[in-house]
Amino acid sequence: MKDKRIHNKKDILGKRKKLRSNLTSAEVFLWKHLKAKQLDGKKFVKQHSIGNYIVDFYCASEKLIIELDGEVHNNSTAEYYDKKRTNYLNK
């Protein structure tokens, strides 16, 4: 039976774990302020998947996604992917 979940699909769990253990310096800095409900008591998780996309930080109660896209996203291929991802996540 095919996994019909949208959040945290099992088939990309390995990739999420790898990303969690290799945060960028900007992600580490922000995570220090998001973890342990330090932002208005809201619970955030890092490297959460929605569909086939992995977002940097996610707050389920607010349906809020935070993405920190650095220099690696400054090219036409990445910009296309990011636009496609944003359109999917906005739905």
C-alpha positions in Angstrom: 0.0 0.0 0.0 1.3 3.4 -1.0 2.0 5.9 1.8 -0.6 8.6 1.4 0.8 10.9 4.1 1.8 14.4 3.1 3.8 15.3 6.2 7.1 13.4 7.0 6.8 10.8 4.3 8.9 7.7 5.3 10.6 7.4 1.9 12.6 10.7 2.5 13.3 10.2 6.2 17.0 9.4 5.5 17.4 12.7 3.6 15.7 14.7 6.4 18.0 13.1 9.0 21.0 14.0 7.0 19.9 17.6 6.6 19.2 17.8 10.3 22.7 16.8 11.2 24.2 19.2 8.6 22.5 22.6 9.3 24.0 25.7 7.8 25.3 28.4 10.3 22.2 30.5 9.6 19.9 27.5 10.4 21.9 26.7 13.6 21.5 30.4 14.7 17.7 30.4 14.0 17.2 27.0 15.6 18.6 28.3 18.9 15.8 30.8 19.0 13.0 28.5 17.7 13.6 25.3 19.7 12.1 24.8 23.1 9.1 27.0 22.2 11.2 30.2 22.6 9.2 32.1 20.0 5.8 33.1 21.5 5.5 29.5 22.9 5.1 28.0 19.4 6.6 24.6 18.7 8.8 24.4 15.6 10.5 21.4 14.1 13.5 21.4 11.8 13.8 19.6 8.4 10.1 18.7 8.1 8.8 17.2 4.9 5.6 18.3 3.2 4.9 16.3 0.1 8.3 15.6 -1.5 9.8 18.9 -0.2 11.8 19.3 2.9 11.4 22.7 4.6 13.9 24.1 7.0 11.5 24.9 9.9 7.8 24.2 10.4 5.3 25.3 13.0 2.2 23.1 12.6 -0.1 25.1 14.8 0.4 28.2 12.6 1.0 26.3 9.3 4.1 28.4 9.1 7.2 27.4 7.1 10.5 29.2 7.4 13.1 28.6 4.6 16.6 30.0 4.8 17.8 30.0 1.2 21.4 31.2 0.8 23.8 31.6 -2.2 23.2 28.1 -3.5 19.8 29.2 -4.6 21.1 32.1 -6.8 20.9 30.4 -10.1 18.1 29.8 -12.7 17.7 26.0 -11.9 17.4 26.7 -8.1 15.1 29.6 -8.7 12.8 27.4 -10.8 12.8 24.7 -8.2 12.1 27.2 -5.4 9.2 28.7 -7.3 7.7 25.3 -7.9 8.2 24.4 -4.2 6.7 27.6 -3.0 3.6 27.2 -5.2 3.1 23.6 -3.9 3.6 24.7 -0.3 1.2 27.6 -0.6 -1.6 25.3 -1.5 
